[in-house]
Amino acid sequence: MEWYRRKSWTKKDEEEFFNHLNRARNYNRAQYLKVKAIELIDTNDPKLLEIAKSLLFKMLEEYPEEKNQISSAFKALGDVYRNQNSIENALKYYTKSLDFEEIYPNVRTESYLEYSELIIKTGKTDKYNFVKELILERFGTLIFPIEKYKTASILAIIYKKENDIESAMIYKNIAEENAKKENSGLTYHKYLGLVTKNEKWLDIFRN
């Protein structure tokens, strides 16, 4: 396994990581820091989440010129804080990611979806209109059933809150159609991005 993809951070891991990082080409270092952080975030281990956070802040501080990495680094920080149940900080960094993507739209992340999910889960109804605009801007370009399922469910929740029952039902049906899909429709990645389990928190729009 590559030195920057290990899901561990022992003293030996740390020494080897920074030895490799210091020998790497300067323009690759930001990506290595970010990828290593994401691998640690995937463990959801409290100690490793703190290490991931420190690696991401190091990346943002030392390599601000690497514009292609910044939005995803902000998104990863949002993921750290979400996993730590620090919701306001998570929303803060998802927002930073979204704001950066407005300036540098060539690299887009799933920050829009993570942000939208948190807004719905925490019942921040004052942000519903912004979430609706955020999703509708991207909805026509979505490929994977899991994204369509989640975004359509979120839209259904918002439209129901607005008492627009007709629109709520339209997106409810879209969500359910995508939840049942058995392939992605892609030739070489038929089983990528499928809905493997329904998200219970999305069932609110059926109530």
C-alpha positions as CSV (number, residue, x, y, z in Angstrom):
1,M,0.0,0.0,0.0
2,E,1.2,3.5,-0.9
3,W,2.8,5.4,2.0
4,Y,0.1,8.1,1.9
5,R,-2.8,5.7,1.9
6,R,-2.3,3.8,5.2
7,K,-5.2,4.1,7.6
8,S,-2.9,4.2,10.6
9,W,-0.7,6.8,12.3
10,T,1.9,5.1,14.5
11,K,5.2,6.7,15.3
12,K,6.7,4.7,12.4
13,D,3.9,5.7,10.1
14,E,4.4,9.4,10.9
15,E,8.2,9.3,10.4
16,E,7.8,7.4,7.1
17,F,5.0,9.7,5.9
18,F,7.0,12.9,6.4
19,N,10.2,11.4,5.1
20,H,8.4,10.5,1.8
21,L,6.6,13.9,1.8
22,N,9.8,15.8,2.2
23,R,11.3,14.0,-0.8
24,A,8.2,14.4,-3.0
25,R,7.9,17.1,-5.6
26,N,6.6,20.3,-4.1
27,Y,3.5,20.4,-6.3
28,N,2.5,16.9,-5.2
29,R,2.7,17.5,-1.4
30,A,-0.7,19.1,-1.0
31,Q,-2.4,16.1,-2.6
32,Y,-0.5,13.7,-0.4
33,L,-1.4,15.5,2.7
34,K,-5.1,15.6,1.7
35,V,-5.3,12.0,0.6
36,K,-3.6,10.8,3.9
37,A,-6.1,12.9,5.9
38,I,-9.0,11.4,4.0
39,E,-7.8,7.9,4.7
40,L,-7.6,8.7,8.4
41,I,-11.1,10.2,8.3
42,D,-12.5,7.0,6.9
43,T,-11.5,5.2,10.1
44,N,-13.6,7.5,12.2
45,D,-11.2,7.0,15.1
46,P,-11.2,10.0,17.4
47,K,-7.4,10.3,17.6
48,L,-7.0,9.8,13.9
49,L,-9.6,12.5,13.2
50,E,-7.4,15.0,15.1
51,I,-4.4,13.9,13.0
52,A,-6.4,14.3,9.8
53,K,-7.4,17.8,10.9
54,S,-3.8,18.8,11.5
55,L,-2.7,17.4,8.1
56,L,-5.4,19.4,6.4
57,F,-4.6,22.6,8.2
58,K,-0.9,22.1,7.3
59,M,-1.9,21.6,3.6
60,L,-4.0,24.8,3.5
61,E,-1.4,26.9,5.3
62,E,1.7,25.7,3.4
63,Y,0.3,25.1,-0.1
64,P,-2.4,27.8,-0.7
65,E,-1.3,27.9,-4.4
66,E,-2.6,24.4,-5.0
67,K,-6.0,25.5,-6.0
68,N,-7.2,22.1,-7.2
69,Q,-6.8,20.7,-3.7
70,I,-8.4,23.4,-1.6
71,S,-12.1,22.8,-2.1
72,S,-11.7,19.1,-1.3
73,A,-9.6,19.9,1.7
74,F,-12.3,22.2,3.1
75,K,-14.8,19.4,2.4
76,A,-12.6,16.9,4.3
77,L,-12.4,19.3,7.3
78,G,-16.2,19.4,7.2
79,D,-16.2,15.6,7.3
80,V,-13.9,15.6,10.3
81,Y,-16.1,18.0,12.2
82,R,-19.3,16.2,11.2
83,N,-17.8,12.9,12.5
84,Q,-16.9,14.7,15.7
85,N,-20.5,15.9,15.9
86,S,-19.3,19.5,15.8
87,I,-22.1,20.5,13.4
88,E,-21.6,24.3,13.2
89,N,-17.9,23.8,12.3
90,A,-18.8,21.1,9.8
91,L,-21.3,23.5,8.1
92,K,-18.6,26.3,8.2
93,Y,-16.1,24.2,6.2
94,Y,-18.7,22.8,3.8
95,T,-19.6,26.4,3.2
96,K,-16.0,27.4,2.6
97,S,-15.7,24.6,0.1
98,L,-18.9,25.8,-1.7
99,D,-17.6,29.3,-1.7
100,F,-14.3,28.3,-3.2
101,E,-16.0,26.3,-5.9
102,E,-17.9,29.4,-6.9
103,I,-14.5,31.0,-7.7
104,Y,-12.8,27.9,-9.0
105,P,-15.6,25.7,-10.5
106,N,-13.3,23.3,-12.3
107,V,-13.0,21.0,-9.2
108,R,-16.4,20.3,-7.5
109,T,-16.9,18.1,-4.5
110,E,-19.9,16.6,-2.7
111,S,-19.8,19.5,-0.2
112,Y,-23.2,20.6,-1.5
113,L,-24.7,17.2,-0.5
114,E,-23.0,17.0,2.9
115,Y,-24.1,20.5,3.7
116,S,-27.6,19.9,2.5
117,E,-27.9,16.7,4.5
118,L,-26.8,18.4,7.7
119,I,-29.2,21.3,7.2
120,I,-32.1,18.8,6.9
121,K,-31.0,16.6,9.8
122,T,-30.6,19.6,12.1
123,G,-33.9,21.2,11.0
124,K,-32.3,24.6,10.0
125,T,-35.4,25.6,8.0
126,D,-34.0,29.1,7.4
127,K,-31.5,27.5,5.1
128,Y,-34.0,25.4,3.1
129,N,-34.3,27.8,0.2
130,F,-30.6,28.0,-0.2
131,V,-30.3,24.2,-0.1
132,K,-33.1,23.9,-2.7
133,E,-31.2,26.3,-5.1
134,L,-28.0,24.4,-4.4
135,I,-29.4,21.1,-5.4
136,L,-31.5,22.2,-8.3
137,E,-28.4,23.8,-9.8
138,R,-26.7,20.4,-9.9
139,F,-29.6,18.0,-10.2
140,G,-29.6,17.7,-14.0
141,T,-26.0,16.7,-14.0
142,L,-26.1,14.0,-11.4
143,I,-25.1,10.5,-12.6
144,F,-25.2,8.0,-9.7
145,P,-28.5,6.7,-8.2
146,I,-27.3,7.4,-4.7
147,E,-26.9,11.1,-5.4
148,K,-30.3,11.3,-7.1
149,Y,-31.9,9.4,-4.3
150,K,-30.5,11.7,-1.6
151,T,-31.0,15.0,-3.4
152,A,-34.5,14.1,-4.6
153,S,-35.4,13.1,-1.0
154,I,-34.1,16.4,0.3
155,L,-36.1,18.3,-2.3
156,A,-39.2,16.4,-1.3
157,I,-38.7,17.3,2.3
158,I,-38.3,21.0,1.5
159,Y,-41.2,21.1,-0.9
160,K,-43.4,19.4,1.6
161,K,-42.3,22.0,4.2
162,E,-43.4,24.7,1.7
163,N,-46.8,22.9,1.3
164,D,-46.0,22.3,-2.4
165,I,-47.3,18.7,-2.3
166,E,-47.2,18.2,-6.0
167,S,-43.5,19.0,-6.3
168,A,-42.8,16.9,-3.1
169,M,-44.5,13.9,-4.7
170,I,-42.5,14.3,-7.9
171,Y,-39.2,14.2,-6.1
172,K,-40.4,11.5,-3.7
173,N,-41.1,9.3,-6.7
174,I,-37.7,10.1,-8.3
175,A,-36.0,9.2,-5.0
176,E,-37.8,5.9,-4.8
177,E,-37.1,5.1,-8.4
178,N,-33.4,5.6,-7.8
179,A,-33.4,3.6,-4.6
180,K,-34.6,0.6,-6.6
181,K,-32.1,0.8,-9.4
182,E,-29.9,-2.3,-9.8
183,N,-27.2,-0.7,-12.0
184,S,-25.8,2.8,-12.5
185,G,-26.4,2.9,-16.2
186,L,-22.7,3.3,-16.9
187,T,-21.1,0.7,-19.2
188,Y,-18.0,0.0,-17.2
189,H,-19.2,0.8,-13.7
190,K,-22.6,-0.8,-13.5
191,Y,-22.7,-1.2,-9.8
192,L,-21.0,2.0,-8.7
193,G,-23.1,4.6,-6.8
194,L,-26.1,2.4,-6.1
195,V,-28.4,2.8,-3.0
196,T,-27.4,-0.1,-0.8
197,K,-29.7,0.9,2.1
198,N,-32.4,3.6,2.5
199,E,-31.4,6.4,4.8
200,K,-34.0,6.5,7.6
201,W,-33.7,10.2,8.2
202,L,-34.9,10.8,4.7
203,D,-38.2,9.0,5.4
204,I,-39.5,12.2,7.0
205,F,-40.9,13.3,3.7
206,R,-43.2,10.3,3.7
207,N,-44.8,11.2,7.0
